[in-house]
Amino acid sequence: MLSRILLLMMQPWFRLSRGMTLGIRAAVIDGEDRVFLVRHGYAPGWLFPGGGVERGETVYDTVRRELAEEGGIILGEKPVLHGLFSNEDKFRGDHIACFVIRNFSRQDWAPSLEIREARFFPMTDLPDGTTGGTRRRVQEIMEGKAPPADW
């Protein structure tokens, strides 16, 4: 927990000192076409769970770790890559790999300082405050559209 808090505090430094960052977001979709979204304690809005790829991790390791931490989601199979995006408008040098997960289970999970809420929403009725990037990715996934280059 303490290491997670330190990471959140150091995130601005990482973004300024590294030439490029890589993060993941995961669109977890259940059998009722509902998507799993989280609400952070340190930023507004609803968005896909995810986070930064740490040294020594693959993007698949990061998906597995972040889903377990942020919502008690346990992968049932390898995630499917939806797209690799530039997030240059928000953070210089940032890139996001977005995955789709449809085969999973869920274990007990409780809110934390980082993740205040986590739940499923109908893909056609996302909650107020859902971030723009999240809304665009949900629409692409629902319509089977190829994603653009920018988040």
N, C-alpha and C positions, 0 to 999 in steps of 0.2 A: 504494500500500500504506500509506504513512504517513498519507495523508488518510483512509483507511478506519479506521485505528487511532484517529486523532483523533476521527472521527465517533463511534466506539463509546464513547470516553471522555466525549464531550460529550452523549451521548444523555440521561443523567439531567437535565442542565440544560435541554435542548430540551423535555423533557416537562413540566418545571415552569414554564418561561417562555412556552410557547405555549398558547393557549386550546384548540386542537384539533390533533391529529396524524392523518395518514393514511398507512397502510402497505398493502402488498399481500402476499398469499400466493398461491402457484400450485400447484395440484394437477396435476402432469404425469403423465399416464397413458399407458402404452404399449399396444401391440396385444395383450399378454398379460394385460391388466387388473392390471398392477403400477403402483404409485404411487412417484414419486421423492421421497425424503425426505433431509434433511440433518441433521447433528449439529454444533452450534456448538462452538467452543473455549472460549467464555465463559459458556455456560449449558447445563444438562442437558437431555437428551431429544432425540427425533427429531421433526422437524416439516417442513412444506412450506417450500421455499425462498421467500425474500421479503425485504422491507425497506421503508424509508421512502420516500415520494414526496418528491423534492427540488424546490426552487423551480425553476420553468421546465419541469418534467417533467409529462407526463400519466401517468395510471396505466398506460397501455399502454407508455410509454417505460420506466417503472420495472419492469414485468414483464420486458420484454426485457433490460434491464441486469442485474437481479438474477439471472435464470436463467443468463445467460452467465457472470456472476461466480461464482455459487455452485455451478455444476454443468456448465458447458460446454453448456448446453441452448440451441439456436437455434430460435426460433419458425418454424413453417411456415405459420401463418395467425394471424389476430387471435384473441387469447384470448377465451373465453366467460365472462362474469361469472356466478359461482355465487351470490354474495350480497354485501351490504354490511353489516358487523357493527359493533356497539358493543363496545369492549373495556374499558369503564368499570371493571369489577371489577379489572382488572390495572393499568391506567394511566388516570388521569383524563383525559378528553377524547380518548382514542385510538379510532380507527376503522380497520377492516381491510376492504379489498376483496379477495375471494377469487375467483380465476379458475380455469377448467379448461382445460387444454391437452392435446390428443390428437394434434396434427400438429406434429412437431418433429424435429430431428436433434441429434446430440450430437458435439461436437468434443472434442479432448484437453482434459483438466482435471486439475489436481493439487490435493491438499489444501493448506490455508493456515492461518494463525493463526485466521482467522474460521471457516472451514468445515473441520472435521477429517475428516468422512466424508460421502459423498453416494452413494446407490445406490437401486435400485428394489427394492420389496418387494411381495409379493402383497397386494392390497387386503383379502383375507380373513385375512391372517396378518401383521399389523403387528408390528414389533419391540417388545420390552419397552422402556419409557421413552418411547413415542410420546405426545406431549402430548394432553391431553383435547380441546382445540379441533381438533387435527388428526384425531383419531379420529372426532369428531362430523361433521366435514366429509366425511371418506371415507365414512362410513355414509350420509349424505344423498345423496352423489353416486351411490353404488352402488344405493340404493333409489329414486332419482329424487324424493326428498322436497324440499319447499320448506324453505329454511333459516329458522331463527329470527332474531330481531333481535340477539341477543347472541352473541359469539364463544364 
